[in-house]
Amino acid sequence: MIRVPQVRVVDEEGQQLGVMPTQQALGMAQDRGFDLVEVAPMASPPVVRFLDFGQFKYEQTKRDKDAKRRSRVGFKEVRLGPKIGIGDFQTKVHRAIEFLEEGDRIKVTVRFRGRELTHPELGRNLLAKFTKAVEEHATVERAPILEGKSMFVVLASTHKPKLHEHGKPGEGRAEDDAPEGEVPAAQPAPAASPTTNGQPHPAAPVASDAPSPAPESPAPRPAAPPKPPADPGADAASAQ
C-alpha cells in the first residue's frame, strides 16, 4: 500500500503523467484495469506505474531465476593470434562450440605483439569471423573492445547449462563386491548324488573336487654289494 500523499505517475505505455495525489493516481489505474505499482520508492516523489501486478511479479521472478542461472554458468576464454593459421582457427572454433553447448560464456581474446598493435583491424576482423563461425550457438554479449595489447569479445551461450548426471548407486559394481552392510547372496548348493539307504549308489560315481592321488611308484631296491675279486693263490691250493 502506498502511503505517501503524492506520486509521479507513469501509465501502462510508459508515458509520463506528472505528479498527482496518490488517491487520484489509484483511481486512474483502477479505471484502466491496472494496479498502481511503486517502481521507484526512493525517488522524490516516488514513481508509480500502471501495471498488472500478477504479471509484474511473474516477470520479476523469471528475471531473478535467469540471473541466478547466469551466476552459476562458467566463464571460459579462447585466445587467438592475429596471424593464426586456418587449422588452428578451426580447432579453436570447435573448442568454443563445446564450451557453448555446455552453457558456458566465452571470452575470445586476440593478443597483439610488437607492431601488430598498429593494425587493430586485424583483430577486429578475426573476432568478427570467429563470431560468425559460432553464431548458431552464441550471441554477442559485449562487442569487441581494445584494452591494452588485447582485443576481446564476450559471447553468451544460447544453450541451457547441462547437469552432469552421476551413475546410479551400485552400477558397474562386480557381483562379488557387496557394499558395506550387505550380505552376499547365498550360492546354490551342488546337486546331491543319488543314494540307496544313505549310501552312494554303485552305478553313480560320487563327484569329488579333490584331485585323484597319483599312483605310488615301487620303492627302489638297494643295490647288491660288489663281489670281491677271485684270489688265484686260493684256487691253486685247492687244486693240490
Kinemage of the C-alpha trace (Angstrom):
@kinemage 1
@onewidth
@group {chain A} dominant
@subgroup {mainchain}
@vectorlist {calphas} color= white
{ca met a 1} P 0.000 0.000 0.000
{ca ile a 2} L 1.304 3.430 -0.994
{ca arg a 3} L 1.208 5.823 1.956
{ca val a 4} L 2.827 8.974 0.502
{ca pro a 5} L 0.442 11.837 -0.409
{ca gln a 6} L 1.833 12.491 -3.914
{ca val a 7} L 3.421 10.285 -6.571
{ca arg a 8} L 4.892 10.651 -10.033
{ca val a 9} L 2.760 8.576 -12.400
{ca val a 10} L 3.795 6.570 -15.461
{ca asp a 11} L 1.000 4.937 -17.473
{ca glu a 12} L 0.936 1.396 -18.915
{ca glu a 13} L 2.643 2.569 -22.122
{ca gly a 14} L 5.496 4.336 -20.338
{ca gln a 15} L 4.172 7.860 -20.782
{ca gln a 16} L 4.762 10.409 -18.008
{ca leu a 17} L 1.502 11.706 -16.492
{ca gly a 18} L 3.197 14.001 -13.983
{ca val a 19} L 2.871 14.395 -10.218
{ca met a 20} L -0.580 13.944 -8.723
{ca pro a 21} L -2.216 12.914 -5.452
{ca thr a 22} L -1.956 9.230 -4.669
{ca gln a 23} L -5.707 8.731 -4.497
{ca gln a 24} L -6.182 10.308 -7.927
{ca ala a 25} L -3.477 8.049 -9.414
{ca leu a 26} L -5.068 4.999 -7.795
{ca gly a 27} L -8.453 5.887 -9.249
{ca met a 28} L -6.993 6.305 -12.760
{ca ala a 29} L -5.274 2.919 -12.516
{ca gln a 30} L -8.488 1.195 -11.456
{ca asp a 31} L -10.453 2.854 -14.265
{ca arg a 32} L -7.968 1.434 -16.802
{ca gly a 33} L -7.994 -2.035 -15.235
{ca phe a 34} L -4.483 -1.907 -13.793
{ca asp a 35} L -2.813 -1.882 -10.403
{ca leu a 36} L -0.816 1.072 -9.091
{ca val a 37} L 2.690 -0.337 -8.523
{ca glu a 38} L 5.515 1.614 -6.898
{ca val a 39} L 8.603 1.103 -9.094
{ca ala a 40} L 10.980 3.716 -7.614
{ca pro a 41} L 10.197 4.169 -3.910
{ca met a 42} L 13.405 6.107 -3.173
{ca ala a 43} L 12.636 8.888 -5.665
{ca ser a 44} L 11.131 12.183 -4.562
{ca pro a 45} L 8.240 11.907 -5.069
{ca pro a 46} L 8.086 8.099 -5.519
{ca val a 47} L 7.435 6.832 -9.044
{ca val a 48} L 4.428 4.594 -9.639
{ca arg a 49} L 3.201 2.840 -12.752
{ca phe a 50} L 0.012 1.301 -14.061
{ca leu a 51} L 0.751 -2.455 -14.193
{ca asp a 52} L -0.820 -5.884 -13.907
{ca phe a 53} L 0.721 -6.794 -10.560
{ca gly a 54} L 0.450 -10.547 -11.140
{ca gln a 55} L 2.265 -10.282 -14.484
{ca phe a 56} L 4.800 -7.945 -12.902
{ca lys a 57} L 5.622 -10.457 -10.148
{ca tyr a 58} L 5.886 -13.293 -12.681
{ca glu a 59} L 8.368 -11.390 -14.850
{ca gln a 60} L 10.367 -10.329 -11.803
{ca thr a 61} L 10.624 -13.952 -10.612
{ca lys a 62} L 11.694 -15.031 -14.086
{ca arg a 63} L 14.400 -12.360 -14.181
{ca asp a 64} L 15.681 -13.465 -10.782
{ca lys a 65} L 15.891 -17.081 -11.944
{ca asp a 66} L 17.764 -16.076 -15.091
{ca ala a 67} L 20.210 -14.020 -13.043
{ca lys a 68} L 20.809 -16.924 -10.670
{ca arg a 69} L 21.344 -19.301 -13.596
{ca arg a 70} L 23.835 -16.939 -15.193
{ca ser a 71} L 25.735 -16.672 -11.929
{ca arg a 72} L 26.305 -20.450 -11.999
{ca val a 73} L 27.434 -20.507 -15.635
{ca gly a 74} L 31.147 -20.989 -16.189
{ca phe a 75} L 33.326 -18.440 -17.955
{ca lys a 76} L 35.844 -19.755 -20.489
{ca glu a 77} L 38.497 -17.962 -22.522
{ca val a 78} L 39.733 -18.711 -26.039
{ca arg a 79} L 42.955 -16.981 -27.121
{ca leu a 80} L 43.837 -16.177 -30.707
{ca gly a 81} L 46.717 -14.552 -32.522
{ca pro a 82} L 46.347 -12.057 -35.389
{ca lys a 83} L 48.274 -14.431 -37.686
{ca ile a 84} L 46.640 -17.688 -36.596
{ca gly a 85} L 46.526 -20.448 -39.210
{ca ile a 86} L 43.351 -21.891 -40.688
{ca gly a 87} L 43.765 -25.257 -38.952
{ca asp a 88} L 44.387 -23.699 -35.550
{ca phe a 89} L 41.475 -21.333 -36.071
{ca gln a 90} L 39.102 -24.229 -36.786
{ca thr a 91} L 40.373 -26.063 -33.720
{ca lys a 92} L 39.632 -23.013 -31.565
{ca val a 93} L 36.150 -22.761 -33.078
{ca his a 94} L 35.355 -26.406 -32.315
{ca arg a 95} L 36.600 -25.987 -28.765
{ca ala a 96} L 34.477 -22.877 -28.291
{ca ile a 97} L 31.393 -24.698 -29.585
{ca glu a 98} L 31.955 -27.412 -26.971
{ca phe a 99} L 32.015 -24.760 -24.245
{ca leu a 100} L 28.886 -23.093 -25.603
{ca glu a 101} L 26.973 -26.373 -25.802
{ca glu a 102} L 27.707 -26.815 -22.100
{ca gly a 103} L 26.084 -23.430 -21.453
{ca asp a 104} L 29.316 -21.546 -20.671
{ca arg a 105} L 30.095 -17.952 -21.570
{ca ile a 106} L 33.208 -17.339 -23.646
{ca lys a 107} L 35.735 -14.543 -23.794
{ca val a 108} L 37.531 -14.626 -27.154
{ca thr a 109} L 40.799 -12.683 -26.924
{ca val a 110} L 43.221 -11.579 -29.644
{ca arg a 111} L 46.656 -10.645 -28.292
{ca phe a 112} L 48.919 -8.316 -30.257
{ca arg a 113} L 52.709 -8.420 -30.192
{ca gly a 114} L 55.093 -5.703 -31.235
{ca arg a 115} L 53.981 -3.819 -34.334
{ca glu a 116} L 50.816 -5.919 -34.640
{ca leu a 117} L 49.195 -3.378 -32.331
{ca thr a 118} L 49.335 -0.794 -35.145
{ca his a 119} L 46.776 -2.867 -37.076
{ca pro a 120} L 43.846 -3.387 -34.689
{ca glu a 121} L 41.555 -4.005 -37.658
{ca leu a 122} L 43.169 -7.452 -37.996
{ca gly a 123} L 41.948 -8.416 -34.538
{ca arg a 124} L 38.517 -6.902 -35.152
{ca asn a 125} L 38.113 -8.825 -38.400
{ca leu a 126} L 39.310 -12.032 -36.752
{ca leu a 127} L 36.810 -11.668 -33.911
{ca ala a 128} L 34.025 -10.976 -36.413
{ca lys a 129} L 34.996 -14.136 -38.302
{ca phe a 130} L 35.037 -16.149 -35.077
{ca thr a 131} L 31.645 -14.793 -34.020
{ca lys a 132} L 30.223 -15.691 -37.421
{ca ala a 133} L 31.527 -19.272 -37.071
{ca val a 134} L 29.722 -19.838 -33.739
{ca glu a 135} L 26.607 -17.745 -34.359
{ca glu a 136} L 24.347 -20.820 -34.142
{ca his a 137} L 25.453 -21.416 -30.553
{ca ala a 138} L 26.088 -17.936 -29.129
{ca thr a 139} L 25.093 -14.308 -29.103
{ca val a 140} L 27.378 -11.308 -28.631
{ca glu a 141} L 27.121 -10.118 -25.040
{ca arg a 142} L 29.869 -7.495 -25.315
{ca ala a 143} L 31.122 -6.017 -28.566
{ca pro a 144} L 34.842 -6.176 -29.438
{ca ile a 145} L 36.881 -3.745 -27.379
{ca leu a 146} L 40.610 -2.992 -27.283
{ca glu a 147} L 42.226 -2.953 -23.844
{ca gly a 148} L 45.997 -2.566 -23.707
{ca lys a 149} L 47.528 -5.125 -26.064
{ca ser a 150} L 44.424 -7.306 -26.268
{ca met a 151} L 41.098 -7.114 -28.035
{ca phe a 152} L 38.271 -9.349 -26.872
{ca val a 153} L 34.594 -10.109 -27.351
{ca val a 154} L 32.251 -11.831 -24.869
{ca leu a 155} L 29.832 -14.460 -26.193
{ca ala a 156} L 26.837 -15.827 -24.294
{ca ser a 157} L 25.591 -19.345 -24.964
{ca thr a 158} L 22.123 -19.948 -26.384
{ca his a 159} L 22.054 -23.410 -24.759
{ca lys a 160} L 20.878 -24.203 -21.269
{ca pro a 161} L 23.569 -25.346 -18.832
{ca lys a 162} L 23.812 -29.131 -18.757
{ca leu a 163} L 23.539 -31.011 -15.481
{ca his a 164} L 26.193 -33.706 -15.127
{ca glu a 165} L 24.433 -36.955 -14.314
{ca his a 166} L 26.025 -39.294 -11.825
{ca gly a 167} L 25.840 -43.039 -12.147
{ca lys a 168} L 23.219 -44.899 -10.191
{ca pro a 169} L 24.317 -46.465 -6.878
{ca gly a 170} L 25.758 -49.914 -7.398
{ca glu a 171} L 26.010 -49.525 -11.183
{ca gly a 172} L 29.130 -51.043 -12.647
{ca arg a 173} L 29.953 -52.975 -9.467
{ca ala a 174} L 31.132 -56.560 -9.675
{ca glu a 175} L 28.708 -59.167 -8.421
{ca asp a 176} L 31.096 -60.433 -5.707
{ca asp a 177} L 31.720 -56.921 -4.392
{ca ala a 178} L 28.886 -56.488 -1.926
{ca pro a 179} L 28.652 -52.986 -0.401
{ca glu a 180} L 29.352 -52.500 3.259
{ca gly a 181} L 26.449 -53.647 5.413
{ca glu a 182} L 25.055 -56.051 2.797
{ca val a 183} L 25.322 -59.838 2.878
{ca pro a 184} L 26.179 -61.502 -0.435
{ca ala a 185} L 23.501 -63.754 -1.845
{ca ala a 186} L 23.984 -67.402 -0.974
{ca gln a 187} L 25.267 -69.581 -3.790
{ca pro a 188} L 23.128 -72.635 -4.731
{ca ala a 189} L 24.324 -75.930 -3.206
{ca pro a 190} L 25.606 -78.612 -5.599
{ca ala a 191} L 23.139 -81.313 -6.512
{ca ala a 192} L 23.368 -84.416 -4.291
{ca ser a 193} L 24.398 -87.700 -5.849
{ca pro a 194} L 21.768 -90.477 -5.912
{ca thr a 195} L 21.908 -92.716 -2.822
{ca thr a 196} L 20.469 -96.028 -1.695
{ca asn a 197} L 19.759 -96.399 2.054
{ca gly a 198} L 22.059 -93.498 2.799
{ca gln a 199} L 24.949 -94.983 0.753
{ca pro a 200} L 26.092 -93.831 -2.639
{ca his a 201} L 24.528 -95.812 -5.455
{ca pro a 202} L 27.089 -98.115 -7.032
{ca ala a 203} L 26.101 -97.070 -10.520
{ca ala a 204} L 26.567 -93.365 -9.753
{ca pro a 205} L 30.129 -92.321 -9.007
{ca val a 206} L 30.485 -89.683 -6.352
{ca ala a 207} L 31.832 -86.425 -7.725
{ca ser a 208} L 34.757 -85.007 -5.875
{ca asp a 209} L 36.610 -81.772 -6.345
{ca ala a 210} L 39.788 -83.186 -4.743
{ca pro a 211} L 42.407 -84.256 -7.276
{ca ser a 212} L 42.936 -88.048 -7.544
{ca pro a 213} L 46.172 -89.186 -5.903
{ca ala a 214} L 48.957 -90.150 -8.238
{ca pro a 215} L 49.833 -93.905 -8.298
{ca glu a 216} L 52.682 -94.742 -5.937
{ca ser a 217} L 55.864 -95.903 -7.627
{ca pro a 218} L 57.571 -99.016 -6.123
{ca ala a 219} L 60.339 -98.298 -3.622
{ca pro a 220} L 63.789 -98.702 -5.136
{ca arg a 221} L 65.709 -101.837 -4.047
{ca pro a 222} L 69.219 -101.421 -2.543
{ca ala a 223} L 72.000 -102.348 -4.903
{ca ala a 224} L 73.855 -105.641 -4.206
{ca pro a 225} L 77.426 -105.229 -2.868
{ca pro a 226} L 80.104 -105.984 -5.451
{ca lys a 227} L 81.771 -109.403 -5.271
{ca pro a 228} L 85.466 -109.468 -4.180
{ca pro a 229} L 87.880 -110.377 -6.937
{ca ala a 230} L 88.943 -114.036 -7.101
{ca asp a 231} L 92.290 -114.945 -5.416
{ca pro a 232} L 94.455 -117.029 -7.820
{ca gly a 233} L 96.529 -118.390 -4.892
{ca ala a 234} L 93.474 -119.882 -3.227
{ca asp a 235} L 92.486 -121.613 -6.440
{ca ala a 236} L 95.937 -123.246 -6.757
{ca ala a 237} L 95.878 -124.555 -3.161
{ca ser a 238} L 92.501 -126.150 -3.626
{ca ala a 239} L 93.761 -127.910 -6.783
{ca gln a 240} L 96.593 -129.639 -4.860
